Structures are given as structure tokens and as C-alpha cells.
Amino acid sequence: MPPEPSRQPVHDPTMLRAIAHPVRTRILSELTASGPMRAADLARELDIPANQASFHLRQLAKYGLVEEDPAAARDKRDRVWRPTSTDGVTINLTELEQQPGGTAASAVFRRHAVSWGHVVVDAAYTDDRDPGVLRSVNENAVRLTREEAAQLAGEVDEVLTRWVDRTRGRGDDGRRTYLMFSVLMPYPDGRAQEDD
């Protein structure tokens, strides 16, 4: 059995605010998927200026979410960055909201998450400009106990972790970063809407 993923806990509201920024979230995702990268490489991948990538990397480092990787650097001036946890982060909003400033940080994070969710779903259903890219949307209803839901989430996580580990650090061999966006939760009550 593969080792249990060890995600870095987001333990304070300022750390939560740091990752609520869309560019920082994308940088963390890219570093997790690709492995150590320079600011210039991230800038090219995210199509942003290099100084903007550097700024956001420093902010993520300030909160302990990324760190320099001297072993991957060419020399002492070369700055290569890696996530402090290759398995990503874990966020418990209920706990964070109990801390001073936690409710406001949670609101910022939720707004970002909702906005990002809309972008992802819209792109999955409408963005067909590149026919060489696979898009797959799955929506399944399954009856589970809480324990079964936890087991299913763990099994899906194991599969994704194996794929991330298998492909992390590979060079420019035709790969691009894909997003696997999934939500497992009880069916939202009162959210079904009929078409007009």
C-alpha cells in the first residue's frame, strides 16, 4: 500500500489569505505537478511577467508554502523553488474561522474558490479551441455512508498521487499540466434549478 499523503496544514488565517490569490494557487499547483521550477519557468508556463512570478513566490515563501531548492540550482545565484509539501495543503475552514481574522480570511478564500469553480466548469464544457486536449467531465451520484465516502476519497487520492509522482519532474516531452477538479459531498439540498 502506498504511503499516506502528508499534506501541509494551513494553520493560520494569513496563510489562508496567501493562497486565496489565484496566481499563488496556480503557482502551488504547477510546482506540485511539475516539481522544482525557476520564477522564469513559472512565468512562461502561467503567461505572466517574471517579476510577478518572483513576487508571488516570495509571498508563498513568507508563509512557509514554498522554499528554495539549492540542489536543483545551477549555482548559488540560481533560485529554484519547490513546494514545502509535494502532496499539497489541507485546509480546515471551521478551525481557521475560530482564530482572530479567520472569518474574514475564510470569506476571501471561499469567494476565490467559488469563482475558480465557475471558471473550471465553464472551461470544461465550452473550451474546445484545442482539439488535441482531452476534457472529461464526470458527474456521478453514489449512496455512501460517511466512512465509505472517506474510503472512496482516499482511493481517488491514491490514484492521483501515483500519477503526480509518476509524471513530476519530467521535461518538455509534450506534457502539459492538467487539472483534476473533484468534489465529493452529499448532494446539495435545495440547489437544483429548473431551466426557464
C-alpha positions as CSV (number, residue, x, y, z in Angstrom):
1,M,0.0,0.0,0.0
2,P,1.4,3.5,-0.9
3,P,2.3,5.8,1.9
4,E,-0.4,8.1,3.2
5,P,-0.1,11.6,1.6
6,S,1.2,14.2,4.1
7,R,-0.4,17.5,3.2
8,Q,0.8,20.6,4.8
9,P,-1.9,22.1,7.1
10,V,-2.9,25.7,6.5
11,H,-2.8,26.7,10.2
12,D,-3.5,30.4,10.3
13,P,-5.7,33.0,8.5
14,T,-2.8,34.9,7.0
15,M,-1.6,31.7,5.4
16,L,-5.1,31.1,4.0
17,R,-5.2,34.6,2.5
18,A,-1.8,34.0,0.9
19,I,-3.2,31.0,-1.1
20,A,-6.5,32.6,-1.8
21,H,-4.8,34.6,-4.6
22,P,-5.4,33.0,-7.9
23,V,-1.8,33.4,-9.2
24,R,-0.4,31.9,-6.0
25,T,-2.8,29.0,-6.1
26,R,-1.7,28.3,-9.7
27,I,2.0,28.5,-8.8
28,L,1.5,26.0,-6.0
29,S,-0.4,23.7,-8.4
30,E,2.3,23.9,-11.0
31,L,5.1,23.3,-8.5
32,T,3.2,20.3,-7.2
33,A,2.6,18.9,-10.7
34,S,6.0,19.7,-12.2
35,G,8.5,19.7,-9.4
36,P,11.1,22.5,-8.7
37,M,11.0,25.5,-11.1
38,R,12.5,28.9,-11.5
39,A,10.4,32.0,-11.5
40,A,11.1,32.5,-15.2
41,D,9.8,29.0,-16.0
42,L,6.7,29.6,-13.9
43,A,6.2,32.9,-15.6
44,R,6.4,31.3,-19.1
45,E,4.0,28.5,-18.0
46,L,1.5,30.8,-16.4
47,D,1.9,33.6,-19.1
48,I,2.7,36.3,-16.5
49,P,5.8,38.6,-16.2
50,A,8.8,37.0,-14.4
51,N,8.9,39.8,-11.7
52,Q,5.2,39.0,-10.9
53,A,6.1,35.3,-10.5
54,S,9.0,36.2,-8.3
55,F,6.9,38.4,-6.1
56,H,4.3,35.7,-5.6
57,L,7.0,33.1,-4.9
58,R,8.4,35.3,-2.2
59,Q,4.9,35.7,-0.7
60,L,4.4,32.0,-0.6
61,A,7.8,31.5,0.9
62,K,7.0,34.1,3.6
63,Y,4.1,31.8,4.7
64,G,6.1,28.6,4.5
65,L,4.4,27.2,1.4
66,V,7.4,27.2,-0.9
67,E,11.1,27.1,-0.3
68,E,14.3,27.3,-2.4
69,D,15.7,24.0,-3.7
70,P,19.5,24.6,-3.7
71,A,20.1,21.0,-5.0
72,A,18.2,21.9,-8.2
73,A,20.1,25.2,-8.8
74,R,22.9,25.6,-11.3
75,D,24.9,27.9,-8.9
76,K,24.4,30.0,-5.7
77,R,22.6,32.8,-7.6
78,D,20.2,30.5,-9.3
79,R,16.9,30.4,-7.4
80,V,14.8,27.2,-7.9
81,W,11.6,26.8,-5.9
82,R,9.7,23.8,-4.7
83,P,6.6,23.4,-2.5
84,T,7.3,22.6,1.1
85,S,4.9,19.7,0.8
86,T,4.8,17.8,-2.5
87,D,1.3,16.5,-1.5
88,G,-0.2,20.0,-1.3
89,V,-2.1,21.6,1.5
90,T,-5.1,20.7,3.7
91,I,-7.5,23.4,4.9
92,N,-10.0,23.1,7.7
93,L,-12.1,26.3,7.4
94,T,-14.0,25.5,10.6
95,E,-10.9,25.6,12.7
96,L,-9.4,28.6,10.9
97,E,-12.6,30.6,11.4
98,Q,-12.2,30.2,15.2
99,Q,-9.0,32.3,15.1
100,P,-8.8,36.1,15.0
101,G,-9.2,37.2,11.4
102,G,-10.3,33.7,10.4
103,T,-13.8,34.5,9.4
104,A,-12.6,37.3,7.0
105,A,-9.8,35.1,5.6
106,S,-12.3,32.3,5.1
107,A,-14.7,34.6,3.2
108,V,-11.9,35.7,0.9
109,F,-10.8,32.1,0.3
110,R,-14.4,30.9,-0.4
111,R,-15.0,33.8,-2.9
112,H,-11.9,32.8,-4.7
113,A,-12.8,29.1,-4.6
114,V,-16.4,29.7,-5.9
115,S,-15.0,32.0,-8.7
116,W,-12.4,29.4,-9.7
117,G,-15.0,26.6,-9.7
118,H,-17.1,28.6,-12.2
119,V,-14.1,29.1,-14.4
120,V,-13.2,25.4,-14.3
121,V,-16.8,24.1,-15.1
122,D,-17.3,26.7,-17.8
123,A,-14.0,25.8,-19.5
124,A,-14.7,22.1,-19.2
125,Y,-18.0,22.4,-21.0
126,T,-17.2,25.1,-23.5
127,D,-13.5,25.5,-24.2
128,D,-12.9,23.4,-27.3
129,R,-10.3,25.6,-29.1
130,D,-7.6,22.9,-28.8
131,P,-8.9,19.6,-30.1
132,G,-5.6,17.9,-29.1
133,V,-6.5,18.3,-25.4
134,L,-8.6,15.8,-23.6
135,R,-11.5,17.1,-21.5
136,S,-13.5,14.7,-19.4
137,V,-16.4,15.7,-17.2
138,N,-17.9,13.1,-14.8
139,E,-20.9,13.6,-12.5
140,N,-22.0,10.5,-10.6
141,A,-24.4,10.0,-7.7
142,V,-23.5,7.2,-5.3
143,R,-25.0,6.2,-2.0
144,L,-22.4,6.1,0.8
145,T,-22.0,6.2,4.5
146,R,-19.6,8.8,5.8
147,E,-17.0,6.0,6.3
148,E,-17.5,4.8,2.7
149,A,-17.2,8.4,1.4
150,A,-13.9,8.7,3.3
151,Q,-12.7,5.5,1.8
152,L,-13.7,6.5,-1.8
153,A,-12.0,9.9,-1.3
154,G,-8.8,8.1,-0.1
155,E,-8.8,5.7,-3.0
156,V,-9.2,8.5,-5.6
157,D,-6.4,10.4,-3.8
158,E,-4.1,7.4,-4.0
159,V,-4.6,7.1,-7.8
160,L,-4.0,10.9,-8.3
161,T,-0.9,10.8,-6.1
162,R,0.5,7.9,-8.1
163,W,0.0,9.9,-11.3
164,V,1.5,13.1,-9.9
165,D,4.6,11.2,-8.6
166,R,5.0,9.3,-11.9
167,T,5.0,12.5,-14.0
168,R,6.6,15.1,-11.7
169,G,9.9,16.5,-12.9
170,R,9.6,15.3,-16.5
171,G,11.0,17.7,-19.1
172,D,9.3,19.2,-22.0
173,D,8.1,15.9,-23.6
174,G,4.7,17.0,-24.8
175,R,3.1,17.1,-21.4
176,R,1.1,20.0,-20.1
177,T,-0.4,20.5,-16.7
178,Y,-3.9,19.1,-16.4
179,L,-6.3,20.0,-13.6
180,M,-8.3,17.2,-11.9
181,F,-11.1,19.1,-10.1
182,S,-13.3,16.9,-8.0
183,V,-15.8,17.3,-5.2
184,L,-17.2,14.6,-3.0
185,M,-20.1,15.7,-0.8
186,P,-23.7,15.0,0.0
187,Y,-25.9,16.2,-2.8
188,P,-26.6,19.9,-2.1
189,D,-30.1,20.4,-0.8
190,G,-32.3,23.0,-2.5
191,R,-29.7,23.7,-5.1
192,A,-31.4,22.1,-8.1
193,Q,-32.6,24.7,-10.6
194,E,-35.1,24.3,-13.4
195,D,-34.5,25.8,-16.7
196,D,-36.6,28.8,-17.5
